[in-house]
């Protein structure tokens, strides 16, 4: 196919308070006695949001520990637990940040696909649609609500289940849900969005589809993190839409160097995606000079500390592991550096970059 036939999220609702419509949204998708399962970030256990989830019948809320990003074994265990307890479910709803939403997408897929989720890490390997799935972000920036991937750490690599079956059937974008986000975490996920835009807009895969979303998301990120003094409701509103547009900007293109290098950190050290991107972006003047300069301004203005020296003391074998994971992200490198990227980003050059982090 000459042009990519891009699968998007089927339904989107946006607005402050739109979470209150969740019961109405889910009702048509209920199947007999099969429950709807809500995977909720453990941050919300015992908090008011958990009490607002519209449970019916055998519905289940499972608080998921996303201190670390999702692993294939966690996905497989959750899917098997649901199969053993219920047989079938009407749907899987993810409420939380990018990790929680990715977990929900992956569990949905593994309800209807055989084997392990590790078997589907790659591009277009998923064979069957999952059960109905919806994503409700409580952090803005990752773009997980609109992406066709669910990023997982498996036995041998950190790589997503990239497929047309992965996007949510429904997303609920309610900026009220992000108001209590921890300041540092909000910044790291916001920078994930900013970096999506920089990498997309400067990539070799760039086209008008990606450009139109990327430019708007970038404009909102600059307004939020550079022009505004203080955080308010308008900031939450804008960052939620920047996240959506930033996610869309890479849907028809790709991300680049920061993400490719960050995947290695995530696999070996368990570094969370948003903060990992920030750690890497801090050292990418060679590839994104204007973007890195602006990023450093945002860090300073918002009073954020970016960790340094996280690779200090690693063995050469550990560096080799990170390099292997990173170089496996071929579409990202090609978008960043062109078709001859392997001549540019050699193992030696990547080793020097990891050594700076």
N, C-alpha and C positions, 0 to 999 in steps of 0.2 A: 504494500500500500504506500503510495507516494507521500500522502499526508497522514499524519497520525490522527486516529479517530479517538479523541480523548474522552474518557469516562469521567463525569463530574458527579458531585453529591446530588442526590435526587431532589431533596427538599431542604430549604433553608428558612428558618424563622429568625428574625433579628429584632431586638428591642429590650429596653429595660423592663424587667418583670415578665418576659416571655417564658421563663421557666414555669410559671404558673399554668401554662397551657399544656404541660407535658402529658397529663392524663388524657386530655382530648386528642392529642397527637398520637398517642400509643394505642388507644382503644381499637381502632380499625385493624391493627396488626396482631391482636391477640387471637390465638388459635386454641379453641376448646379450653382444656384445663392446663395447657402448657404455660408455665410461668414466664414472666419477663425478669431477667436477672440484671441487676444494677451493679456494675463494678465501680466503686467509689474510692477516690484517693483517701488513704487512711488519715490524712490531715483533718477530714471532716467528721471523723468518728466523735460522737458526743456533741457536735456543733449543730446549730439550727438548720442548716441546709439538709442534713440527713433526715430530719423530721418532715421535710417538705416533699420528699420523694413519694409519688402517688402509688402506693402498693395495693395490689388486689390479689385475692386468692392465695396461691402458692408463691407469689412473687418473692424474690430474695434480694437482699442487699448484701454484697460482699465487699468489705473494706480491704483494699489491696495495698500492700506495702510497696510503694514506689520510691523508697529511699535510694534504690538502684534501678537503673533502666530495665525494661522487661527482658527476660531471658526465655529462650525457647522451652526450657524445662518448666518454667512457671506457666507459660501458655498451655503446654500439653497437660500439666496437672490440673489446671482449672477446667479445661475442656472435658477431661476425663471425669472430674468430679461432677460436673453438670450432667454428663451422659449417664453416669452411675445413679445419680439421685433422681433425675427427671426423665431420662430418655431423650425427650425433645424439649426445647424451649421456644417461646414465641419470639424472643429477641434478646440481644445483649446491648446494654446501654452503658457507655463510659462517661463518668462524671469526674473531671479533674484536669490536670495538665496534659502535655503531650504524651507522657509515658502511660497514663491511665487510658487515654483515647487509643493509643497504639495497642495496648493490651486488649481492649474491647474489640478492636477490629480483628486482631489475631485469633482471639477465642471464638468469635463469630465464624471465622473461616474454618477453624479446626473442628467445629461442630459437624461440618459436612464434608471434610476432606480427610482421607485416611493417612495413617502414619504420623510423623512428627512435624511440627512447624519448621524444624531445621531443614526438612526436605524441600521447603518452598522458599528458602532464602535465595533471592535472585530476582530475575525479571521474567514475568509471565509464566510461572511454574504452577500456580494455583489452578486446579482443574474444575472446581465446582463453586458456585456462589455459597456464601455463608448464610447463617440465619439473619433475620432483620437486625440491623445495628444502627444505633444513633450515638452521636457524640455531643457532649455538652462541656465546653471548655470553661475552666475556672481560673485559667492563666491564659494570657494572650501572647502570641509570638511564634509558636512552633509551626503553625500552619498544619498541624496534624489533623485538624478538623476537615481539611479539604484535600489532603494528599492521597495518592494512590499507593502509599506504602505504609508499612507498620514496622518500624525499626526494632530489630531483635538481636540480642547477643546469643549466638549459638555455640556449639562445642568448638568450632574452628574459626568462626568469623563473626563480625558484627555487620549485619546486612538486612535489609528490609524484605518483606514479602510484597514485592512490587507487582501489582496486577490490576486488571480492570474490575476484579471482584472485591478489591480492598476498600474503595471509598465508602463512606457512610451512606446509608439510605436517607438519613435525616440528621441535620445539625440544628442545635438550639443556641443561638448567640445572644446571651443575656449579659451585658456588661456589669450588671449589679453583682454577679457572681464573682467578679474579680476584685472587688473593692478591698477585701481584707488580705490580698496577696502580700507575702513578705517582700520588703523593698528590694533586697538583693535578688531574690528569685524572679521578681517581676522584671528587673533590669536584664538579667541573663536571658530570659525568654524573649524579651523585647529586642535584644541584640541578635537573637537567632533570626528574627524577622528582618532586622536591618541587614544582616549578613546575607540572607537569602536575596535581598534586593541587589546588593553590591555584586554578588557572584553571578546573578542572573543577567543584570544589565551590562556586565563587562564580559560575558561569556561568548564563545563562538557559536553557540546554539541560539543566540538571541533572535527573536522575531517580534513582529508588532503585537501579537497576542501577549507574549511575556512582557514586552516593554510597557504596554499600557497599564498592566497591573503593577509591575515593578516600580514604575515611576510614581504612581499614586501612593503606594505603600511607603516608598522612600520619603516622599514629601511629608507624610503623616509622622514617620519616625523622627524626622528632623524637627518637626514642630513640637512633638512630645518631649524629646530628650535634649533639645538644644535651645528652643525658643521659649518654652514655658518655664515659669518659676513656680515650682511646687506642683503637686499632683491633685487632680480633682476629677469629678465625674466625666468631664469632657475628655480627659486623658484616657480613662478607661474605655469610653466609647470609641475614641479614635484608634487606640491600640488594638482593640478587638477587630476592627475593620482592616487595619494595617496587616494584622496576622492573616486574615482571610485573603487579602489581595497579595500579600507576600507569598503565601502558599500557592496561589494561582499563578504567580509569576514564574515559579519553577516547574509548574505542572507541564508546561509545553516547552520547557528548556531543561536546565539542570542547575545544581549548585556547583561549587568549585573547590579551591584549595583548602579553605578553612574547614569545610565539612569533611573533605577526604582525609585530612590530617587528624581531625578530631575523632573520626571513627577509630583510628588506632589507639588513641588515648582511652576511649570508652571501652574498647575490647580488653586491653591489658590492665588498665588502672581503675576501671569502673567510673571514670570521670563523666559526670552528667553532661548531656548534649549541649545545653545552653552555655554553661560555664566553660566547657571544653572548646566551643567555638570562640569564646572570648579570649581564652588563653592563647589560642593559635593566632587569632586575628591581630593580636598585639604585636606579632612579629612578621607580618606579611606585607611590609612596605614595598618589597620588590614586585609584588603582583597587583596590589590594590593601593597605590600610594595615597590617593585622595581619600578613599574609603577608610584606610587605617588612620589617617590624620584626623578625620572627622570622628571616628570611633573613639580615639583617645580624648577628644574634646568632650564627648558624651560621658565617658568614664569619669573625667575630672569634674565636670559640672554636677554630676549626680552623686559624687562622693563614694564611688565604688572601688573596692580593692580587687584587682585581678591577681589571682595566685601566680606565683613564679617558682621556678625550680622544681616542678613536680616530677621531672624526669631525672633529677639528680640521683646518682647512685644506682641507676639501672644497669643491668648487665648487657653485653652486646647481644646475647640471645634474646633478651627482652626487647631491645631496640629492633632486632630483626623481625620479631613477631608483630610489632606495631607497623613496621614498614610493609610487611606482607599484607596485613589487613588494609592499609591505606592504598597501596598500589592495586589492590583488587577492585577499587572503586573506579573502574575504567571510564564510565560515562562522565563522571565528575571531572576527572583529569582532562578528558578530551574537551569538555566544555570550557575549562579554564585555560588550557594551553594549546588546543588545536590537535589535529590528527597525529602530529609527530611528538606528542607530549612525552613519550618515553625517552626521547633524546634530550628533553629539557629536564624532567624530574627523574634523575637517576637515583639509585639507592643511596649513593654517597651524598647527594644533595639533600635528600630527604632525611638522612641520618644527621646531617648538620642542623637541619631545621628542628628536629626533635630534641637535639642536644641543647637548644636555646630555651626550651619550654620549662 
